[in-house]
Amino acid sequence: MGPKKRVITLRKSLRVHTKRAALEKINLKFIDTASKFGHGRFQTPADKAAFMGTLKKDRVREDAANAAAPAAAQS
C-alpha cells in the first residue's frame, strides 16, 4: 500500500561548481515522488492538514457538528 513506487535517477553534475552555495554539504533523506505530474505537495490529507492548520471549512464543519450534538442530546 501507500504511494506508488517510481524510479528516480540522480546523476553527477557535468560542470565543476565553485560557488559557496553549490559546495554546501546536503544530507538528503527522502525524495517525494508521490505526484505523477509534479504538482503534488502533500502525500496524504493528514500531511496537508498538519501543514495548513485549521481552515475555515474545518471550523464550519466542527460548528455544525457541535450545534447538532446538543439538539440530539435534548431529544
N, C-alpha and C positions, 0 to 999 in steps of 0.2 A: 504494500500500500504506500501511500504518500505520493509526492510529486514524481512524475516520470523521469527516469534517469536519461540524461543526454550527454553525448560526448562533447568535450571541450578541449581544444588544442592550444597549448601555450608554446610559444617559440622564443628563442633567444633573439634579441634585437640585432639588426644588421649594422647599426651605427654604434660607435662608442660614445656614450653620453658623458658629458663633463660637468653639467650643471649640478649644483648642490642638491636641488630637489630630486633630480634623477638618480643621484648616488645614494640617496637615503635608503636604509635597510627597511624592507617591508616584511611583516610576518602575516602572511595570508593564510587564514584558517578555513575559509568557506567561500565558494562562489555560488551564488544563487542563480540557477538556470531554470527556474520554475516557469518562466514565461517563454512561450514559443516566439512571440512577436517583439520582444524587447521592451515592452511597456509595463511589465509586471513589477510591482514594488514590494508587495507582501505575499508570502506564500500561503498564509491562511487568514481567514477573517479574524481570528484571535490576535494575530500579529498586527493587523491593521487597527483593531480596537485598542490594543496596548499603546500604539504609537499616537493615534489621533485623540485618545481620551474620550470623555463623554460628549456625544454630539447631540444636537437639538432633537433629532429623530429618536434617539435613545431616551431623552428626558420625557418627550411626549408619550412614548410607549409606556414608560415607567409610571407617569402620572395617570394614564388611563387605567393601568392595572391597579394602582393604589385606590383610584376612585371606585372601581368595580368591586374591590375586596370588601370595603365596609358595607356596601349595599347588599352584597351576598350574605354577609355575617348577620345583618339585621333581619333578613327574611326568614 
